[in-house]
């Protein structure tokens, strides 16, 4: 199959800042003949957006959205390349802070909704104007979609949100409130001695808190799935954990590229990890791993329930919101 000898790489990617459907986007894709024989073929050049970088099985098609497809004619000598510019009006299927574009070459006329192409390449992207908190919010949502396990079902997702996002908030707040206190912490009010909030990067603290909590949640999921012999679930959660590691590396590299010192990064990561572990410890006995008793009204009913002994999301006081927003 001649297409198998071709390679794909991305050039310029111009994405709109808006996360709305219909906004114009442009992606350059270069195709190179890596083989020893000339390639003279017609093919479909497909561009997908996805929550992960995988395009190999039917389950992934649920998460891969075909943004555009173009029939191309390829006449490439060995080592030769050609570049295509794909213009399209986006359809949003992934959170803006962290998602993938996947370029794929498929046999001409093939059904991209049922069959993967011959060769594909993925590129991680983040929309203009996003920040580290949005990036990790996207990583959280992507993990939910990729994981597809009990721990990503709606009740558990709410619980997980109540762990991850308060950890991010508290980690940032403990640093930024050193010079300008504005908000009360949610769970962690202070740091023990040995932490350097005065020099720490609040962005690194957000990374440390998000990664610590998400990694712990999904390591627990992996252990459960391994214990019951769910091979497909193990594969999905392993992909989630790999994606979290990659997001961690990207976030740290972005801080380095932005001129943040290693000292500030290390101090921020330490604070984020501490806060994350504190909240994980607080939620360890919240009843999520066991069935809870039903309210008196439903006693005797044949019902299953998932309930927690602590609230999933935490609001300390309605005073943070304008009076007209809340109807309590």
N, C-alpha and C positions, 0 to 999 in steps of 0.2 A: 504494500500500500504506500504510494508515493508520499502522501501527506504526512506519514509517520516520520519522515526524515526532516521535516520542517520544524523550526523553532519560532517561538513568539516572544516578543519583548514590547514593553510599553515605552512610549515617548512622552510628550507633553499631555498632561491631564488637566483639563479646565472644568472644574465643578462649580455650580452656583453655590453661594452661601445659603440660599434659601433651601429649606427642606420640604418644599411644596412640589406637588406634581406639576409637570408642564414646563418647568424651567429648562433653558437650553444648556447643554453640556457638550464638550468636545474631548475626544480621546484619540491619540495617535497610537497606532499599532504597527510594529515592524515585523515582517515575516522573513526568515532567513533559511536558506537551504543548507542544512548541516550535513547532507549526504554527499556521496561521490558521483551521483548521476543527476542529470538535469531533471527538473520537475516541470511538467507542462500539464496543468490540471485546472479544472474549475472547482470551486469549493464555496461553502458558506462560511463567512467570517461572522461569528456571533459574539456579542458583548453582553455579559450578565452582570448584575449587581447581586451580592450575596453576603450573608452574615458570617461565612467562613470561606476558606480558600480551597474547598474540596468540590470536585465536579466528577465524581466517579460512580455514583450509585443512585438508584431511583429516589431514595429518601432525601438526597440533596436537592433534587429538582424542586421540592417544596420550598426550599429557601433561596433558590436561584431564580432571579427574574430576568427574562430576556429584554434588555433595553433596546437593542437594535440588531438587525442582521443584514448583511450585505453580500450579495453574490460577487465573487472575485475570480479573476482569471490570473493564474500564476504561471509565469514562464521564467524559471530561475535556474541559472547554471549553478554548479556546486560553489558554495560560498557566497552567492549573490543574495541581495536583500531587496525588499520593496516595502514601502510604507503607505499605509492607508489612514485617512482621517475620518473618524466616525462622528458624525453630528447627530444628536438625538435630543428629544424632549424627555427629561427624566420622569420615571415613575418611581416613587420612593417606596422601598421595601425593607430598608435597614436604618437603624439609628445613625445620626450624622457624625458622631465622634469616631466611629471605628467600623469600617466595613470593607468589602473587597470588590474589585472589578475583576472579572474573569473573561479573558479573550480566548476564543475557541475556534479552531478550524474543524469543520465537519464536512462529510460528503455532501455534495450539492443536492439539495432537495430533501435532506434527512429531517426527521422530526426532533427538534431540540428539546421538546417537552417529554420525550420518552427515551431518548438515546443520547448518551454523552458523545462528544466529538472525538476526533482522532488524536488531537493534541490541544492542550490548553495551558494557559499561564495566568496566575493570579497576582494582583497587585493590591497591597493594602492602601487605603485612602482615608482621609478625614476631611470633612468639609472646611472651607475657610471660615474663620471666626470661632471655631470650637476651642475648648480649653481642656485641661486635665480632668476636671470633674465630668464634663460631658463625655470625654473619651471613655472614662471608666463606667459611666452610666450606660454607655453603648456596649461596653464589654460585658456588663451584667446582663443586658437584654439579649446579646448574642449568645451568651452561655445558656440562657433559658431556651432559646430556639434550637441550639445545637444539641443540648443535653437530652431533652425529651425523656425524662425519667420522673419517678415519683417526686424527687426533690425539686423538680421544676414545675410541678403542678401548681395551680393558682394559690391554694392555701400556704404552701411552702414558699412560693415565690414572694408572697406578702411578708412572711417571716424573714426571708433572706434580705428583702429590702430594708426591714427594720433592724438588720444588723449592719449591712454594708454602708448605707447612706448616713446613719448617725455616726458611724466610725469615721467616715470622710469629714463630716461636719465638725466633730469634736477635735480631730487631728488638726484641721486648719484653724479652728477657733482657738485652740491652746497656744498656737504660735502668733496669730494675728492679734489676739487680745492682750499680748504682753505690753504693747505700746498704746493700744486703742481698744479697750474693752467695749464691746457693743452687744454681744449676745451671751446668754447663759448656755452652758454646755448641756448636752442631753444626758449623757451617761458619765463621762469622765471629766471631773471638774478641775483636776490639777495633775501635775507631773511630779513623780518622786525625784529626789536628788539624782544628779548624774545626767540629766537631759538638758540640752542646750537650746531652749526655745528661742533665745535671743539671736542666734545665728542660723537657725534652721530655715530651710526652704519649705514654705507651706504647700507648694505644689508637690514636692517630694513626700511630704507627710500624707497628702491625699493618696498618692500612689501606694505608699506603704500600708495605709489603712485598707484601701480597696483590695490590694493583692492579698494581704494577710487574711482578710475575712473570706473572700471568694475562694482562695486556694484551700482554706480549711473546710469550707462547706462542701466543695466538690471532691476533696480527698475523702471526706466521710461518705459521700455518695459512691465513690469508686470502691471503697472498702465493702459497702453493703452489696453492691452489684457483683463484686468478685465473690463474696461469700455465698450468694445464691446461684452462681454460675451463669449469669446473664452476659454472654459474650458480646452481644450487640450493644448492650448498655455500657459495658466496660470500654468498648471502642469509642463510643460517643463521648463519654466523660473524659477519657484519655485525650481526645481531641480538644475538649473544653480546657483541660489543664494546660495543654500545649499552647493553646491560644492565649491563655492568661499569662503564661511565661513570656510569650512574644510581645504582648501588650506592655508588660512590665519593662522589657528591654527597650521598646520604642519610647515609652514615657521617659525613662532615664536618659536615653540618648537625646531626646528633644530638650531636656533640661541642660545637658552638657552643651549642645549646640547653641542654646540660648544664653550661654555664658554663666550659668549657675555653678558656683565652685563645688568641688567634690566634698569639702567640709560641710557646706550647707545641705548638700544632697544627703550625705550620711546622717547628719543630725535630724533632718526631716524624716528620713526613712525609719530611723529608730523610734521617733515619736509616733509615727503612723502605725508601726508594728505593735508598739506598746498599747495604743488605744484599741487597735483591732483585737488584740488578745484579751484585753479587759472586757470588751463587749461580748466576745465569744464566750468567755467564762461566765459572764452574767446570764447569758441565754442558754447555757449548757443544760440547765434543769427546767426549761420552760414547758416541758411536756410534749414537745413536737414529735418525739420518737415513740410515743405510746398513746393509746386511746384514752379519751377523757370522758368523764361521766356527763350524761345529758342533763339539761335543765329539768326541774320537777315536772313541767308541763308535758314533757315527752317521755317520762318514765314508763317503762314497759313496752315502748314502741320498738319495733325492729329497725332501728336506724343506725347507720355508721356515721361517725363524726370525726373531724380533725379539729382540735381546739388546742389553744396554748394557754398556759397559766400566766403569760405576760402578753401585753398587747403587741401586735405585729409592728405597727407604726406608732410613734411616740410624739405627742404634742404636749409640752409642758404647760403652756398657757396660751389662751386665745388672745392675750393682750398684744401678741406680735402682729396681729392682723387688724386692719381697719374694722371698726364695729359693724359696718354694713356687710362684711364678707361672711360672717359666721351667723348662723341661726341656731343657737344652742337651746 
